[in-house]
């Protein structure tokens, strides 16, 4: 910034050595350099792909209405990728539900639609009734049964239980921790929120979450 300021001044006005001028311009350059950096930061926060910190959380709230909060210990890069992926995710279809849960948990859910012959079987379809997953029913329109699976996460390294490890229960270097406190862990609430976000309009998903 100092060099750019000096370039705007006519060279013939000053000698080769200008300590007083350099000191004055250095003060201005530092102030303007800070403003320039601040403008670059502000510009970055106007796009989800480049937003960071609290501004990324605000962008998620604006676009997704609080349905995709930041996980404990989740960094900006991982959270930004989840937000941007959620913005373009397929919705309103069975395939969209499967894709969303598979991406979230790493395990494909099981869906059973009582009105879908491919799920229930029938005359000349899948060899007979109740051969694919369960009996069909005309009494459950726009409804389906969903089994979502929790991810196979390894526990954090220094958490243990009764009579496990070098210490006692809830005693250093071990401690008691809820699942929601594990960095990057998928909670049941997030699984339910993911289903609700991609669920077809006016439909019901009877959801069971299992290990």
N, C-alpha and C positions, 0 to 999 in steps of 0.2 A: 504494500500500500504506500509506503514511503517513496519508493522508486516511481510509482505512478504519479504521485503528487509533484515530485521534482521535475518530471518530464513535462508537466504543464507550464513550467516557468521558463521564460526566455534565458538561455544559457549566458547571453552577453550581460545579464544583469548582475551576475555573481562570479566570484573567483572560483578556483578549483577547491579551495578549502573554506567551508561555510559552517562552522560548528554551531553558531547561534541559530542559523536557519534550520539546520538539521534537527536541533533540539526542538524547535517549535513545530516543525512538520512531523516529527516522530510522535509528539503528543496527539496531534490531530489524526495521524495515521492509526494509532492504537485504538482511539475511540471509534473511528469509522470502520476499522477492521472488525471490531466487535459487532457493530451494527450489520456489516455485510454477512458475517457468520450467522447472526440471528435471523436475517432475512432468508438465508439458505435453509436454516432449520425450519422456519415457518413454512416455506414453500414445500418442504418434504412432508409436512404434516397434512397437506391438502390432498394427498393420495394414499389410499389404503396400502399400496405396495411399498411405500417409503415411510409411512407413519411409524412412530416409535413411542414407547412409554405410555403415559396416560392418554395421549392423543390416539393411539391405536385402540385402546379400550373405548374411547369415546366414539370412534368410527364404527366399531363393532356394535355399540349400543344404538347408534343412529340407523345402521343398515339392518340389523338383525333383532332389534328390540330387546336386548338382554338375554336372548336365547343361547348365546355362545360366550359365556364368561371365560376369562383367563383361568387356567388351571394353576394350582399351587406350584410355584417354582418354574413356570413356563416362560421361556424367553420370548423376545419380540419376533425373532425369525420364525419360530414354530407357531406362535399365535397368529402372526400375519398370514402364514400359509393356510392355517385352518379357516380363518375368516374369508380369505379370497376363494378358497375351495368351496366354502359353504354358499357363497354368493351365486355360483354358477352350477350348483348341484341339482340334478334332476329331482323333481318333486311331483307329487300327485299320482304316482304309479307304484305298483308293486316292486318293479325293478329299482325305483328310486329309494324305497324303504330298505331294500336289501343292500344296495350300494352304500347308503349312508351309515348303516350299522356295521357293515363289513369294514369300511374305512375307519370308523370310530374304535371298534373293539378288536379288529383283526380276526374276527370269527363270523362266519355267515349265519344269519338268523334262520329260523324255520317259520314259514308262514303257511297257515291252513285257512283256505276260504271255503266255507260250507256250500257256496253256490258255484264253485269251480269244479267241474267234472275231473279235471286233471289232478285235483287234490283228493277228491272223494271216491273216484271210480264210478261206474254205472254200467248199464247194459251196453255191451260191446265197447266199453271204454275202460282201459286198464284192467281188464279181466273180470271185473265185478265190483259190487258195492263194498266200501270199506277196505279196499285193497291198497289204496295209496296213502291214506293218512287218517281217515275217520269218516263217519257217516255224514252225508250232506244234509242240508236243511234249507227249506224255503222260508223259514221263520227268522232268518238272520240276514236280511238284505243290507248291503253296504257295510258289512262287518266281517272281521277276520281275526283269527287267533295268531298271536305272534310270540315266539320264544326267542328272546335275545340273550346272548351269552356275554358274561363279563370277560374282559381280557385276561390272558394268562400272565399276569404280572408277577415278577419275583419280588419278595419283600425287600425293604431297605436293609442294608447290611448290618446295622447295629441295633435292630429291633428284634426282640425275642419274646418268649413266653415263659411259663413256669418251668423252672429247673432246666433252662436251656442257656448255653453259653457260659461265659466266665463270671457273670454277675447274677444277682437275684432279680426277681420280677420287678420291673420298673426301676431298676437300679443301674447306674452307669457301669459299664459303657452300653448297657441295654436300656430300653425304655418302652413304655406302652404307647402305641400310636394307633389312631383310627385310620381306616383305609383312605379317607378323604385327605389325610395329611401327607400321603406319599406323593412326592413330586411326579406329575405326569399320569397319575392314576385316574382311571375313568370311573366316575361315581354313577350310582343308579339314577340319580337325578339328571345327569347329563344324557344317559341313555333314553330316559323318558322324554327329555326335551328334544332330542334328535328325532325320535319317532314322531312327536307332535309337529316338528318343523317340516317334515316331508309327507305327512299323512294326507291322503286325498280329502278334499273338502266334503263335509257331511258324512264322513265314514268313521267307524269305531274300530280301534285296534285293542283287543283284549290281550294285554301284554303280560308276559311272565319273564322275569329276569332270572337266569340260572347260571351256575358255575360250569 
